[in-house]
Amino acid sequence: MTNVAIVVHSGYGHTRRMAQSVAQGAAETAQVQLLEIDAEGNLPEAAWDTLLAADAIVFGSPTYMGSVSWQFKKFADASSKPWFAQKWKDKLAAGFTNSASMNGDKHSTMHYFITLAMQHHMLWVGTGMMPNSAKAAQREDLNYLGSFAGAMASSPSDGGVDEMHPGDLETARQFGVRIAQQAARLKKD
């Protein structure tokens, strides 16, 4: 069976909820491990072995001040150990983010994830979804934020985790399905 690892930092719970949606979708056809970066920017030691065994690694972070959280950055810097030995080479990579604003410079976070994946010589998986950008589009539609690079969500700064837009969460779930399918396809070849 395909193994998908989701490594995520969540400051207020919104990005964790996205991670859970990605995991739900991926779990339809793969084994999934949700690995949380703690408030100090650390992963449990065993999580590094989980990442090594994964066929796909999915990165998740809120977008703070136009990029990943410092906790995620600390994780990324610590990944220089597997980088040096090319331990993640040819694994699939994907990413997702959340911020309060509709734009919020989330694409900068996606580019950060893509750069990290390219540093590790990983293979990037985008959403595979067309945006809902017609006049008739509704906020609850799939991929309403129109991201091709990875799943994006917008959660009002004064809104709780339970108030996240269902369309954003469904976009994340379907993105998880795609990641697991692509990982299985690559593993088969």
C-alpha angles and dihedrals in degrees: 000000000000118000120217120186120195114198112192144167117202122184100188104011101264095102090045089055089052089050089053090052092050089048092049091055095044091048090066089080108004144050108256132201119191109206117190124206106220128230089270093054096254135130122208109263092245090058091071089061089049090054090049091053095045123107090204131025118201118198121210131181138146115250108248120178092345100312146045121312117269088247091059090045090054089054091048091051090049089054088073087092094063088037092058091056093038090237094155096044113138094006115130118256132194137161148204137191144183133204137165097250126068089241104013089160090281089153089066088059090050090051089051090054092047091050091049090050092048090050087057091045091242127154115248124226119200128197097270086213131123115229122251097234105140122114089256093057116123128206090246094057123113115272092001089159089058103230122164097173098060144322117303131188135187118210120180111247091238095044125102127232090260090058096062115130111266090218091058091049092047089049088054092047093051089045088056090053090052094048092052092046092051092046090052091048092051092046091052092053 
